[in-house]
Amino acid sequence: MHSTRRAVVAGGTGMVGGELLKLLGDDSRYSQIVSLVRRKVVAPGRVENRVVSFEDLDRCELPGVDDAYCCF
């Protein structure tokens, strides 16, 4: 069964967040993984990076999500 779960990770460029992105990328339950980043970086595997201003996060257009993680 193909899953359509979507996850968003804030803090994915750090040590813990990077490991979480790898785990989510390998998890077949997720069809989309978005990492919120401050600057352009290389995304691992199936992860899509979105450059955002964390100060103005309420103004950012974010995808609908099933799971959200904050790794700050």
mmCIF file as Biopython writes it, N, C-alpha, C and O atoms, coordinates in Angstrom:
data_model
#
loop_
_atom_site.group_PDB
_atom_site.id
_atom_site.type_symbol
_atom_site.label_atom_id
_atom_site.label_alt_id
_atom_site.label_comp_id
_atom_site.label_asym_id
_atom_site.label_entity_id
_atom_site.label_seq_id
_atom_site.pdbx_PDB_ins_code
_atom_site.Cartn_x
_atom_site.Cartn_y
_atom_site.Cartn_z
_atom_site.occupancy
_atom_site.B_iso_or_equiv
_atom_site.auth_seq_id
_atom_site.auth_asym_id
_atom_site.pdbx_PDB_model_num
ATOM 1   N N  . MET A ? 1  ? 0.835  -1.182 0.000  1.0 0.0 1  A 1 
ATOM 2   C CA . MET A ? 1  ? 0.000  0.000  0.000  1.0 0.0 1  A 1 
ATOM 3   C C  . MET A ? 1  ? 0.882  1.249  0.000  1.0 0.0 1  A 1 
ATOM 4   O O  . MET A ? 1  ? 1.794  1.374  0.817  1.0 0.0 1  A 1 
ATOM 5   N N  . HIS A ? 2  ? 0.604  2.159  -0.915 1.0 0.0 2  A 1 
ATOM 6   C CA . HIS A ? 2  ? 1.373  3.396  -1.018 1.0 0.0 2  A 1 
ATOM 7   C C  . HIS A ? 2  ? 0.793  4.422  -0.062 1.0 0.0 2  A 1 
ATOM 8   O O  . HIS A ? 2  ? -0.418 4.641  -0.036 1.0 0.0 2  A 1 
ATOM 9   N N  . SER A ? 3  ? 1.645  5.044  0.714  1.0 0.0 3  A 1 
ATOM 10  C CA . SER A ? 3  ? 1.194  6.019  1.688  1.0 0.0 3  A 1 
ATOM 11  C C  . SER A ? 3  ? 1.299  7.422  1.131  1.0 0.0 3  A 1 
ATOM 12  O O  . SER A ? 3  ? 2.097  7.699  0.235  1.0 0.0 3  A 1 
ATOM 13  N N  . THR A ? 4  ? 0.491  8.288  1.670  1.0 0.0 4  A 1 
ATOM 14  C CA . THR A ? 4  ? 0.527  9.691  1.264  1.0 0.0 4  A 1 
ATOM 15  C C  . THR A ? 4  ? 0.826  10.595 2.451  1.0 0.0 4  A 1 
ATOM 16  O O  . THR A ? 4  ? 0.488  11.779 2.422  1.0 0.0 4  A 1 
ATOM 17  N N  . ARG A ? 5  ? 1.441  10.068 3.478  1.0 0.0 5  A 1 
ATOM 18  C CA . ARG A ? 5  ? 1.798  10.892 4.644  1.0 0.0 5  A 1 
ATOM 19  C C  . ARG A ? 5  ? 2.843  11.918 4.240  1.0 0.0 5  A 1 
ATOM 20  O O  . ARG A ? 5  ? 3.710  11.653 3.407  1.0 0.0 5  A 1 
ATOM 21  N N  . ARG A ? 6  ? 2.743  13.097 4.848  1.0 0.0 6  A 1 
ATOM 22  C CA . ARG A ? 6  ? 3.683  14.180 4.564  1.0 0.0 6  A 1 
ATOM 23  C C  . ARG A ? 6  ? 4.276  14.661 5.879  1.0 0.0 6  A 1 
ATOM 24  O O  . ARG A ? 6  ? 3.578  14.791 6.885  1.0 0.0 6  A 1 
ATOM 25  N N  . ALA A ? 7  ? 5.579  14.922 5.851  1.0 0.0 7  A 1 
ATOM 26  C CA . ALA A ? 7  ? 6.282  15.394 7.051  1.0 0.0 7  A 1 
ATOM 27  C C  . ALA A ? 7  ? 7.029  16.678 6.744  1.0 0.0 7  A 1 
ATOM 28  O O  . ALA A ? 7  ? 7.533  16.876 5.639  1.0 0.0 7  A 1 
ATOM 29  N N  . VAL A ? 8  ? 7.091  17.548 7.746  1.0 0.0 8  A 1 
ATOM 30  C CA . VAL A ? 8  ? 7.888  18.771 7.666  1.0 0.0 8  A 1 
ATOM 31  C C  . VAL A ? 8  ? 8.853  18.758 8.840  1.0 0.0 8  A 1 
ATOM 32  O O  . VAL A ? 8  ? 8.467  18.462 9.971  1.0 0.0 8  A 1 
ATOM 33  N N  . VAL A ? 9  ? 10.123 19.084 8.560  1.0 0.0 9  A 1 
ATOM 34  C CA . VAL A ? 9  ? 11.152 19.101 9.594  1.0 0.0 9  A 1 
ATOM 35  C C  . VAL A ? 9  ? 11.788 20.483 9.629  1.0 0.0 9  A 1 
ATOM 36  O O  . VAL A ? 9  ? 12.253 20.984 8.605  1.0 0.0 9  A 1 
ATOM 37  N N  . ALA A ? 10 ? 11.808 21.096 10.805 1.0 0.0 10 A 1 
ATOM 38  C CA . ALA A ? 10 ? 12.537 22.341 11.021 1.0 0.0 10 A 1 
ATOM 39  C C  . ALA A ? 10 ? 13.802 21.977 11.787 1.0 0.0 10 A 1 
ATOM 40  O O  . ALA A ? 10 ? 13.737 21.270 12.792 1.0 0.0 10 A 1 
ATOM 41  N N  . GLY A ? 11 ? 14.940 22.451 11.322 1.0 0.0 11 A 1 
ATOM 42  C CA . GLY A ? 11 ? 16.199 22.123 11.984 1.0 0.0 11 A 1 
ATOM 43  C C  . GLY A ? 11 ? 16.876 20.893 11.389 1.0 0.0 11 A 1 
ATOM 44  O O  . GLY A ? 11 ? 17.669 20.230 12.058 1.0 0.0 11 A 1 
ATOM 45  N N  . GLY A ? 12 ? 16.566 20.596 10.147 1.0 0.0 12 A 1 
ATOM 46  C CA . GLY A ? 12 ? 17.112 19.411 9.497  1.0 0.0 12 A 1 
ATOM 47  C C  . GLY A ? 12 ? 18.573 19.499 9.103  1.0 0.0 12 A 1 
ATOM 48  O O  . GLY A ? 12 ? 19.144 18.498 8.672  1.0 0.0 12 A 1 
ATOM 49  N N  . THR A ? 13 ? 19.205 20.668 9.236  1.0 0.0 13 A 1 
ATOM 50  C CA . THR A ? 13 ? 20.623 20.782 8.874  1.0 0.0 13 A 1 
ATOM 51  C C  . THR A ? 13 ? 21.535 20.466 10.045 1.0 0.0 13 A 1 
ATOM 52  O O  . THR A ? 13 ? 22.751 20.365 9.877  1.0 0.0 13 A 1 
ATOM 53  N N  . GLY A ? 14 ? 20.960 20.309 11.230 1.0 0.0 14 A 1 
ATOM 54  C CA . GLY A ? 14 ? 21.759 19.953 12.405 1.0 0.0 14 A 1 
ATOM 55  C C  . GLY A ? 14 ? 21.983 18.450 12.477 1.0 0.0 14 A 1 
ATOM 56  O O  . GLY A ? 14 ? 21.494 17.702 11.630 1.0 0.0 14 A 1 
ATOM 57  N N  . MET A ? 15 ? 22.722 18.009 13.487 1.0 0.0 15 A 1 
ATOM 58  C CA . MET A ? 15 ? 23.060 16.594 13.628 1.0 0.0 15 A 1 
ATOM 59  C C  . MET A ? 15 ? 21.812 15.727 13.827 1.0 0.0 15 A 1 
ATOM 60  O O  . MET A ? 15 ? 21.631 14.734 13.122 1.0 0.0 15 A 1 
ATOM 61  N N  . VAL A ? 16 ? 20.962 16.092 14.773 1.0 0.0 16 A 1 
ATOM 62  C CA . VAL A ? 16 ? 19.759 15.294 15.050 1.0 0.0 16 A 1 
ATOM 63  C C  . VAL A ? 16 ? 18.777 15.390 13.894 1.0 0.0 16 A 1 
ATOM 64  O O  . VAL A ? 16 ? 18.238 14.378 13.447 1.0 0.0 16 A 1 
ATOM 65  N N  . GLY A ? 17 ? 18.542 16.613 13.405 1.0 0.0 17 A 1 
ATOM 66  C CA . GLY A ? 17 ? 17.621 16.801 12.295 1.0 0.0 17 A 1 
ATOM 67  C C  . GLY A ? 17 ? 18.074 16.089 11.031 1.0 0.0 17 A 1 
ATOM 68  O O  . GLY A ? 17 ? 17.245 15.553 10.295 1.0 0.0 17 A 1 
ATOM 69  N N  . GLY A ? 18 ? 19.369 16.074 10.771 1.0 0.0 18 A 1 
ATOM 70  C CA . GLY A ? 18 ? 19.898 15.367 9.601  1.0 0.0 18 A 1 
ATOM 71  C C  . GLY A ? 18 ? 19.644 13.880 9.664  1.0 0.0 18 A 1 
ATOM 72  O O  . GLY A ? 18 ? 19.296 13.259 8.660  1.0 0.0 18 A 1 
ATOM 73  N N  . GLU A ? 19 ? 19.816 13.303 10.848 1.0 0.0 19 A 1 
ATOM 74  C CA . GLU A ? 19 ? 19.532 11.875 11.013 1.0 0.0 19 A 1 
ATOM 75  C C  . GLU A ? 19 ? 18.040 11.590 10.855 1.0 0.0 19 A 1 
ATOM 76  O O  . GLU A ? 19 ? 17.653 10.576 10.274 1.0 0.0 19 A 1 
ATOM 77  N N  . LEU A ? 20 ? 17.207 12.489 11.376 1.0 0.0 20 A 1 
ATOM 78  C CA . LEU A ? 20 ? 15.755 12.333 11.222 1.0 0.0 20 A 1 
ATOM 79  C C  . LEU A ? 20 ? 15.359 12.369 9.756  1.0 0.0 20 A 1 
ATOM 80  O O  . LEU A ? 20 ? 14.525 11.573 9.324  1.0 0.0 20 A 1 
ATOM 81  N N  . LEU A ? 21 ? 15.944 13.283 8.981  1.0 0.0 21 A 1 
ATOM 82  C CA . LEU A ? 21 ? 15.634 13.347 7.552  1.0 0.0 21 A 1 
ATOM 83  C C  . LEU A ? 21 ? 16.018 12.068 6.831  1.0 0.0 21 A 1 
ATOM 84  O O  . LEU A ? 21 ? 15.294 11.611 5.946  1.0 0.0 21 A 1 
ATOM 85  N N  . LYS A ? 22 ? 17.155 11.486 7.203  1.0 0.0 22 A 1 
ATOM 86  C CA . LYS A ? 22 ? 17.557 10.213 6.592  1.0 0.0 22 A 1 
ATOM 87  C C  . LYS A ? 22 ? 16.544 9.122  6.909  1.0 0.0 22 A 1 
ATOM 88  O O  . LYS A ? 22 ? 16.161 8.353  6.028  1.0 0.0 22 A 1 
ATOM 89  N N  . LEU A ? 23 ? 16.108 9.054  8.168  1.0 0.0 23 A 1 
ATOM 90  C CA . LEU A ? 23 ? 15.128 8.040  8.569  1.0 0.0 23 A 1 
ATOM 91  C C  . LEU A ? 23 ? 13.797 8.235  7.846  1.0 0.0 23 A 1 
ATOM 92  O O  . LEU A ? 23 ? 13.208 7.275  7.351  1.0 0.0 23 A 1 
ATOM 93  N N  . LEU A ? 24 ? 13.332 9.466  7.789  1.0 0.0 24 A 1 
ATOM 94  C CA . LEU A ? 24 ? 12.073 9.733  7.097  1.0 0.0 24 A 1 
ATOM 95  C C  . LEU A ? 24 ? 12.191 9.425  5.607  1.0 0.0 24 A 1 
ATOM 96  O O  . LEU A ? 24 ? 11.259 8.893  5.003  1.0 0.0 24 A 1 
ATOM 97  N N  . GLY A ? 25 ? 13.338 9.761  5.017  1.0 0.0 25 A 1 
ATOM 98  C CA . GLY A ? 25 ? 13.556 9.491  3.596  1.0 0.0 25 A 1 
ATOM 99  C C  . GLY A ? 25 ? 13.543 8.010  3.263  1.0 0.0 25 A 1 
ATOM 100 O O  . GLY A ? 25 ? 13.186 7.628  2.149  1.0 0.0 25 A 1 
ATOM 101 N N  . ASP A ? 26 ? 13.926 7.177  4.211  1.0 0.0 26 A 1 
ATOM 102 C CA . ASP A ? 26 ? 13.925 5.732  4.002  1.0 0.0 26 A 1 
ATOM 103 C C  . ASP A ? 26 ? 12.586 5.087  4.359  1.0 0.0 26 A 1 
ATOM 104 O O  . ASP A ? 26 ? 12.376 3.905  4.088  1.0 0.0 26 A 1 
ATOM 105 N N  . ASP A ? 27 ? 11.689 5.849  4.958  1.0 0.0 27 A 1 
ATOM 106 C CA . ASP A ? 27 ? 10.410 5.325  5.436  1.0 0.0 27 A 1 
ATOM 107 C C  . ASP A ? 27 ? 9.371  5.391  4.319  1.0 0.0 27 A 1 
ATOM 108 O O  . ASP A ? 27 ? 9.015  6.481  3.870  1.0 0.0 27 A 1 
ATOM 109 N N  . SER A ? 28 ? 8.888  4.250  3.871  1.0 0.0 28 A 1 
ATOM 110 C CA . SER A ? 28 ? 7.943  4.191  2.757  1.0 0.0 28 A 1 
ATOM 111 C C  . SER A ? 28 ? 6.564  4.746  3.112  1.0 0.0 28 A 1 
ATOM 112 O O  . SER A ? 28 ? 5.727  4.908  2.225  1.0 0.0 28 A 1 
ATOM 113 N N  . ARG A ? 29 ? 6.313  5.036  4.372  1.0 0.0 29 A 1 
ATOM 114 C CA . ARG A ? 29 ? 5.018  5.613  4.754  1.0 0.0 29 A 1 
ATOM 115 C C  . ARG A ? 29 ? 4.890  7.069  4.335  1.0 0.0 29 A 1 
ATOM 116 O O  . ARG A ? 29 ? 3.789  7.618  4.328  1.0 0.0 29 A 1 
ATOM 117 N N  . TYR A ? 30 ? 6.013  7.700  3.984  1.0 0.0 30 A 1 
ATOM 118 C CA . TYR A ? 30 ? 5.987  9.117  3.639  1.0 0.0 30 A 1 
ATOM 119 C C  . TYR A ? 30 ? 6.157  9.320  2.138  1.0 0.0 30 A 1 
ATOM 120 O O  . TYR A ? 30 ? 7.103  8.822  1.528  1.0 0.0 30 A 1 
ATOM 121 N N  . SER A ? 31 ? 5.215  10.064 1.559  1.0 0.0 31 A 1 
ATOM 122 C CA . SER A ? 31 ? 5.313  10.394 0.140  1.0 0.0 31 A 1 
ATOM 123 C C  . SER A ? 31 ? 6.018  11.722 -0.081 1.0 0.0 31 A 1 
ATOM 124 O O  . SER A ? 31 ? 6.532  11.977 -1.170 1.0 0.0 31 A 1 
ATOM 125 N N  . GLN A ? 32 ? 6.047  12.583 0.956  1.0 0.0 32 A 1 
ATOM 126 C CA . GLN A ? 32 ? 6.699  13.888 0.838  1.0 0.0 32 A 1 
ATOM 127 C C  . GLN A ? 32 ? 7.357  14.240 2.162  1.0 0.0 32 A 1 
ATOM 128 O O  . GLN A ? 32 ? 6.752  14.113 3.227  1.0 0.0 32 A 1 
ATOM 129 N N  . ILE A ? 33 ? 8.609  14.687 2.081  1.0 0.0 33 A 1 
ATOM 130 C CA . ILE A ? 33 ? 9.343  15.163 3.249  1.0 0.0 33 A 1 
ATOM 131 C C  . ILE A ? 33 ? 9.913  16.528 2.885  1.0 0.0 33 A 1 
ATOM 132 O O  . ILE A ? 33 ? 10.662 16.661 1.916  1.0 0.0 33 A 1 
ATOM 133 N N  . VAL A ? 34 ? 9.553  17.544 3.670  1.0 0.0 34 A 1 
ATOM 134 C CA . VAL A ? 34 ? 10.016 18.908 3.427  1.0 0.0 34 A 1 
ATOM 135 C C  . VAL A ? 34 ? 10.873 19.340 4.606  1.0 0.0 34 A 1 
ATOM 136 O O  . VAL A ? 34 ? 10.469 19.220 5.763  1.0 0.0 34 A 1 
ATOM 137 N N  . SER A ? 35 ? 12.054 19.842 4.299  1.0 0.0 35 A 1 
ATOM 138 C CA . SER A ? 35 ? 12.955 20.367 5.321  1.0 0.0 35 A 1 
ATOM 139 C C  . SER A ? 35 ? 12.980 21.883 5.200  1.0 0.0 35 A 1 
ATOM 140 O O  . SER A ? 35 ? 13.315 22.428 4.148  1.0 0.0 35 A 1 
ATOM 141 N N  . LEU A ? 36 ? 12.622 22.556 6.287  1.0 0.0 36 A 1 
ATOM 142 C CA . LEU A ? 36 ? 12.661 24.013 6.309  1.0 0.0 36 A 1 
ATOM 143 C C  . LEU A ? 36 ? 14.077 24.449 6.670  1.0 0.0 36 A 1 
ATOM 144 O O  . LEU A ? 36 ? 14.603 24.072 7.716  1.0 0.0 36 A 1 
ATOM 145 N N  . VAL A ? 37 ? 14.689 25.247 5.796  1.0 0.0 37 A 1 
ATOM 146 C CA . VAL A ? 37 ? 16.083 25.659 5.984  1.0 0.0 37 A 1 
ATOM 147 C C  . VAL A ? 37 ? 16.216 27.166 5.833  1.0 0.0 37 A 1 
ATOM 148 O O  . VAL A ? 37 ? 15.390 27.809 5.186  1.0 0.0 37 A 1 
ATOM 149 N N  . ARG A ? 38 ? 17.265 27.726 6.436  1.0 0.0 38 A 1 
ATOM 150 C CA . ARG A ? 38 ? 17.529 29.171 6.350  1.0 0.0 38 A 1 
ATOM 151 C C  . ARG A ? 38 ? 18.260 29.551 5.068  1.0 0.0 38 A 1 
ATOM 152 O O  . ARG A ? 38 ? 18.114 30.663 4.561  1.0 0.0 38 A 1 
ATOM 153 N N  . ARG A ? 39 ? 19.042 28.618 4.559  1.0 0.0 39 A 1 
ATOM 154 C CA . ARG A ? 39 ? 19.817 28.878 3.344  1.0 0.0 39 A 1 
ATOM 155 C C  . ARG A ? 39 ? 19.812 27.617 2.487  1.0 0.0 39 A 1 
ATOM 156 O O  . ARG A ? 39 ? 19.504 26.525 2.965  1.0 0.0 39 A 1 
ATOM 157 N N  . LYS A ? 40 ? 20.153 27.786 1.226  1.0 0.0 40 A 1 
ATOM 158 C CA . LYS A ? 40 ? 20.162 26.669 0.284  1.0 0.0 40 A 1 
ATOM 159 C C  . LYS A ? 40 ? 21.239 25.661 0.673  1.0 0.0 40 A 1 
ATOM 160 O O  . LYS A ? 40 ? 22.405 26.026 0.821  1.0 0.0 40 A 1 
ATOM 161 N N  . VAL A ? 41 ? 20.854 24.396 0.840  1.0 0.0 41 A 1 
ATOM 162 C CA . VAL A ? 41 ? 21.774 23.305 1.146  1.0 0.0 41 A 1 
ATOM 163 C C  . VAL A ? 41 ? 21.355 22.084 0.332  1.0 0.0 41 A 1 
ATOM 164 O O  . VAL A ? 41 ? 20.252 22.038 -0.213 1.0 0.0 41 A 1 
ATOM 165 N N  . VAL A ? 42 ? 22.231 21.114 0.258  1.0 0.0 42 A 1 
ATOM 166 C CA . VAL A ? 42 ? 21.927 19.881 -0.461 1.0 0.0 42 A 1 
ATOM 167 C C  . VAL A ? 42 ? 20.999 19.029 0.395  1.0 0.0 42 A 1 
ATOM 168 O O  . VAL A ? 42 ? 21.276 18.775 1.567  1.0 0.0 42 A 1 
ATOM 169 N N  . ALA A ? 43 ? 19.906 18.595 -0.196 1.0 0.0 43 A 1 
ATOM 170 C CA . ALA A ? 43 ? 18.927 17.776 0.520  1.0 0.0 43 A 1 
ATOM 171 C C  . ALA A ? 43 ? 19.236 16.295 0.316  1.0 0.0 43 A 1 
ATOM 172 O O  . ALA A ? 43 ? 19.565 15.873 -0.792 1.0 0.0 43 A 1 
ATOM 173 N N  . PRO A ? 44 ? 19.130 15.505 1.392  1.0 0.0 44 A 1 
ATOM 174 C CA . PRO A ? 44 ? 19.372 14.074 1.252  1.0 0.0 44 A 1 
ATOM 175 C C  . PRO A ? 44 ? 18.178 13.355 0.615  1.0 0.0 44 A 1 
ATOM 176 O O  . PRO A ? 44 ? 17.024 13.636 0.940  1.0 0.0 44 A 1 
ATOM 177 N N  . GLY A ? 45 ? 18.476 12.427 -0.291 1.0 0.0 45 A 1 
ATOM 178 C CA . GLY A ? 45 ? 17.446 11.542 -0.853 1.0 0.0 45 A 1 
ATOM 179 C C  . GLY A ? 45 ? 16.212 12.242 -1.377 1.0 0.0 45 A 1 
ATOM 180 O O  . GLY A ? 45 ? 16.301 13.139 -2.215 1.0 0.0 45 A 1 
ATOM 181 N N  . ARG A ? 46 ? 15.059 11.826 -0.876 1.0 0.0 46 A 1 
ATOM 182 C CA . ARG A ? 46 ? 13.766 12.330 -1.356 1.0 0.0 46 A 1 
ATOM 183 C C  . ARG A ? 46 ? 13.331 13.625 -0.675 1.0 0.0 46 A 1 
ATOM 184 O O  . ARG A ? 46 ? 12.200 14.068 -0.873 1.0 0.0 46 A 1 
ATOM 185 N N  . VAL A ? 47 ? 14.180 14.223 0.099  1.0 0.0 47 A 1 
ATOM 186 C CA . VAL A ? 47 ? 13.821 15.408 0.874  1.0 0.0 47 A 1 
ATOM 187 C C  . VAL A ? 47 ? 13.833 16.648 -0.011 1.0 0.0 47 A 1 
ATOM 188 O O  . VAL A ? 47 ? 14.745 16.842 -0.814 1.0 0.0 47 A 1 
ATOM 189 N N  . GLU A ? 48 ? 12.813 17.483 0.145  1.0 0.0 48 A 1 
ATOM 190 C CA . GLU A ? 48 ? 12.725 18.758 -0.561 1.0 0.0 48 A 1 
ATOM 191 C C  . GLU A ? 48 ? 13.035 19.867 0.441  1.0 0.0 48 A 1 
ATOM 192 O O  . GLU A ? 48 ? 12.378 19.971 1.477  1.0 0.0 48 A 1 
ATOM 193 N N  . ASN A ? 49 ? 14.024 20.687 0.138  1.0 0.0 49 A 1 
ATOM 194 C CA . ASN A ? 49 ? 14.349 21.827 0.993  1.0 0.0 49 A 1 
ATOM 195 C C  . ASN A ? 49 ? 13.501 23.024 0.606  1.0 0.0 49 A 1 
ATOM 196 O O  . ASN A ? 49 ? 13.265 23.276 -0.576 1.0 0.0 49 A 1 
ATOM 197 N N  . ARG A ? 50 ? 13.051 23.753 1.605  1.0 0.0 50 A 1 
ATOM 198 C CA . ARG A ? 50 ? 12.364 25.030 1.379  1.0 0.0 50 A 1 
ATOM 199 C C  . ARG A ? 50 ? 13.070 26.081 2.219  1.0 0.0 50 A 1 
ATOM 200 O O  . ARG A ? 50 ? 13.110 25.991 3.446  1.0 0.0 50 A 1 
ATOM 201 N N  . VAL A ? 51 ? 13.625 27.076 1.546  1.0 0.0 51 A 1 
ATOM 202 C CA . VAL A ? 51 ? 14.304 28.164 2.244  1.0 0.0 51 A 1 
ATOM 203 C C  . VAL A ? 51 ? 13.224 29.094 2.790  1.0 0.0 51 A 1 
ATOM 204 O O  . VAL A ? 51 ? 12.377 29.589 2.045  1.0 0.0 51 A 1 
ATOM 205 N N  . VAL A ? 52 ? 13.268 29.323 4.104  1.0 0.0 52 A 1 
ATOM 206 C CA . VAL A ? 52 ? 12.261 30.150 4.771  1.0 0.0 52 A 1 
ATOM 207 C C  . VAL A ? 52 ? 12.938 31.094 5.756  1.0 0.0 52 A 1 
ATOM 208 O O  . VAL A ? 52 ? 14.085 30.890 6.155  1.0 0.0 52 A 1 
ATOM 209 N N  . SER A ? 53 ? 12.208 32.116 6.131  1.0 0.0 53 A 1 
ATOM 210 C CA . SER A ? 53 ? 12.612 32.984 7.229  1.0 0.0 53 A 1 
ATOM 211 C C  . SER A ? 53 ? 11.835 32.510 8.447  1.0 0.0 53 A 1 
ATOM 212 O O  . SER A ? 53 ? 10.608 32.607 8.471  1.0 0.0 53 A 1 
ATOM 213 N N  . PHE A ? 54 ? 12.526 32.003 9.451  1.0 0.0 54 A 1 
ATOM 214 C CA . PHE A ? 54 ? 11.842 31.489 10.629 1.0 0.0 54 A 1 
ATOM 215 C C  . PHE A ? 54 ? 11.159 32.604 11.417 1.0 0.0 54 A 1 
ATOM 216 O O  . PHE A ? 54 ? 10.228 32.345 12.180 1.0 0.0 54 A 1 
ATOM 217 N N  . GLU A ? 55 ? 11.618 33.842 11.235 1.0 0.0 55 A 1 
ATOM 218 C CA . GLU A ? 55 ? 10.977 34.973 11.894 1.0 0.0 55 A 1 
ATOM 219 C C  . GLU A ? 55 ? 9.611  35.265 11.268 1.0 0.0 55 A 1 
ATOM 220 O O  . GLU A ? 55 ? 8.714  35.776 11.939 1.0 0.0 55 A 1 
ATOM 221 N N  . ASP A ? 56 ? 9.456  34.941 9.991  1.0 0.0 56 A 1 
ATOM 222 C CA . ASP A ? 56 ? 8.205  35.183 9.267  1.0 0.0 56 A 1 
ATOM 223 C C  . ASP A ? 56 ? 7.546  33.877 8.839  1.0 0.0 56 A 1 
ATOM 224 O O  . ASP A ? 56 ? 6.910  33.823 7.786  1.0 0.0 56 A 1 
ATOM 225 N N  . LEU A ? 57 ? 7.685  32.861 9.615  1.0 0.0 57 A 1 
ATOM 226 C CA . LEU A ? 57 ? 7.179  31.540 9.241  1.0 0.0 57 A 1 
ATOM 227 C C  . LEU A ? 57 ? 5.674  31.544 9.028  1.0 0.0 57 A 1 
ATOM 228 O O  . LEU A ? 57 ? 5.167  30.773 8.213  1.0 0.0 57 A 1 
ATOM 229 N N  . ASP A ? 58 ? 4.953  32.393 9.743  1.0 0.0 58 A 1 
ATOM 230 C CA . ASP A ? 58 ? 3.502  32.440 9.587  1.0 0.0 58 A 1 
ATOM 231 C C  . ASP A ? 58 ? 3.089  32.968 8.215  1.0 0.0 58 A 1 
ATOM 232 O O  . ASP A ? 58 ? 1.938  32.802 7.811  1.0 0.0 58 A 1 
ATOM 233 N N  . ARG A ? 59 ? 4.017  33.601 7.494  1.0 0.0 59 A 1 
ATOM 234 C CA . ARG A ? 59 ? 3.731  34.117 6.150  1.0 0.0 59 A 1 
ATOM 235 C C  . ARG A ? 59 ? 4.150  33.144 5.055  1.0 0.0 59 A 1 
ATOM 236 O O  . ARG A ? 59 ? 3.839  33.370 3.886  1.0 0.0 59 A 1 
ATOM 237 N N  . CYS A ? 60 ? 4.842  32.079 5.402  1.0 0.0 60 A 1 
ATOM 238 C CA . CYS A ? 60 ? 5.340  31.124 4.413  1.0 0.0 60 A 1 
ATOM 239 C C  . CYS A ? 60 ? 4.232  30.186 3.975  1.0 0.0 60 A 1 
ATOM 240 O O  . CYS A ? 60 ? 3.369  29.795 4.761  1.0 0.0 60 A 1 
ATOM 241 N N  . GLU A ? 61 ? 4.280  29.840 2.708  1.0 0.0 61 A 1 
ATOM 242 C CA . GLU A ? 61 ? 3.336  28.863 2.184  1.0 0.0 61 A 1 
ATOM 243 C C  . GLU A ? 61 ? 3.929  27.477 2.410  1.0 0.0 61 A 1 
ATOM 244 O O  . GLU A ? 61 ? 4.934  27.116 1.798  1.0 0.0 61 A 1 
ATOM 245 N N  . LEU A ? 62 ? 3.305  26.711 3.286  1.0 0.0 62 A 1 
ATOM 246 C CA . LEU A ? 62 ? 3.789  25.376 3.626  1.0 0.0 62 A 1 
ATOM 247 C C  . LEU A ? 62 ? 2.778  24.335 3.180  1.0 0.0 62 A 1 
ATOM 248 O O  . LEU A ? 62 ? 1.581  24.616 3.114  1.0 0.0 62 A 1 
ATOM 249 N N  . PRO A ? 63 ? 3.251  23.134 2.873  1.0 0.0 63 A 1 
ATOM 250 C CA . PRO A ? 63 ? 2.322  22.075 2.461  1.0 0.0 63 A 1 
ATOM 251 C C  . PRO A ? 63 ? 1.506  21.588 3.658  1.0 0.0 63 A 1 
ATOM 252 O O  . PRO A ? 63 ? 1.914  21.755 4.807  1.0 0.0 63 A 1 
ATOM 253 N N  . GLY A ? 64 ? 0.359  20.991 3.379  1.0 0.0 64 A 1 
ATOM 254 C CA . GLY A ? 64 ? -0.385 20.318 4.433  1.0 0.0 64 A 1 
ATOM 255 C C  . GLY A ? 64 ? 0.480  19.172 4.950  1.0 0.0 64 A 1 
ATOM 256 O O  . GLY A ? 64 ? 1.147  18.501 4.162  1.0 0.0 64 A 1 
ATOM 257 N N  . VAL A ? 65 ? 0.478  18.942 6.249  1.0 0.0 65 A 1 
ATOM 258 C CA . VAL A ? 65 ? 1.349  17.912 6.815  1.0 0.0 65 A 1 
ATOM 259 C C  . VAL A ? 65 ? 0.580  16.999 7.755  1.0 0.0 65 A 1 
ATOM 260 O O  . VAL A ? 65 ? -0.441 17.374 8.330  1.0 0.0 65 A 1 
ATOM 261 N N  . ASP A ? 66 ? 1.103  15.798 7.888  1.0 0.0 66 A 1 
ATOM 262 C CA . ASP A ? 66 ? 0.600  14.840 8.853  1.0 0.0 66 A 1 
ATOM 263 C C  . ASP A ? 66 ? 1.474  14.834 10.088 1.0 0.0 66 A 1 
ATOM 264 O O  . ASP A ? 66 ? 0.983  14.653 11.202 1.0 0.0 66 A 1 
ATOM 265 N N  . ASP A ? 67 ? 2.787  15.034 9.893  1.0 0.0 67 A 1 
ATOM 266 C CA . ASP A ? 67 ? 3.735  15.002 11.003 1.0 0.0 67 A 1 
ATOM 267 C C  . ASP A ? 67 ? 4.695  16.180 10.864 1.0 0.0 67 A 1 
ATOM 268 O O  . ASP A ? 67 ? 5.209  16.445 9.777  1.0 0.0 67 A 1 
ATOM 269 N N  . ALA A ? 68 ? 4.933  16.884 11.971 1.0 0.0 68 A 1 
ATOM 270 C CA . ALA A ? 68 ? 5.866  18.004 11.983 1.0 0.0 68 A 1 
ATOM 271 C C  . ALA A ? 68 ? 6.875  17.773 13.109 1.0 0.0 68 A 1 
ATOM 272 O O  . ALA A ? 68 ? 6.515  17.365 14.213 1.0 0.0 68 A 1 
ATOM 273 N N  . TYR A ? 69 ? 8.149  18.045 12.802 1.0 0.0 69 A 1 
ATOM 274 C CA . TYR A ? 69 ? 9.234  17.832 13.769 1.0 0.0 69 A 1 
ATOM 275 C C  . TYR A ? 69 ? 10.063 19.112 13.859 1.0 0.0 69 A 1 
ATOM 276 O O  . TYR A ? 69 ? 10.351 19.750 12.846 1.0 0.0 69 A 1 
ATOM 277 N N  . CYS A ? 70 ? 10.436 19.473 15.066 1.0 0.0 70 A 1 
ATOM 278 C CA . CYS A ? 70 ? 11.312 20.613 15.296 1.0 0.0 70 A 1 
ATOM 279 C C  . CYS A ? 70 ? 12.565 20.114 15.987 1.0 0.0 70 A 1 
ATOM 280 O O  . CYS A ? 70 ? 12.487 19.574 17.090 1.0 0.0 70 A 1 
ATOM 281 N N  . CYS A ? 71 ? 13.708 20.284 15.364 1.0 0.0 71 A 1 
ATOM 282 C CA . CYS A ? 71 ? 14.983 19.758 15.883 1.0 0.0 71 A 1 
ATOM 283 C C  . CYS A ? 71 ? 15.955 20.884 16.200 1.0 0.0 71 A 1 
ATOM 284 O O  . CYS A ? 71 ? 17.136 20.783 15.867 1.0 0.0 71 A 1 
ATOM 285 N N  . PHE A ? 72 ? 15.502 21.928 16.820 1.0 0.0 72 A 1 
ATOM 286 C CA . PHE A ? 72 ? 16.386 23.036 17.194 1.0 0.0 72 A 1 
ATOM 287 C C  . PHE A ? 72 ? 16.987 22.767 18.531 1.0 0.0 72 A 1 
ATOM 288 O O  . PHE A ? 72 ? 17.765 23.579 19.033 1.0 0.0 72 A 1 
#
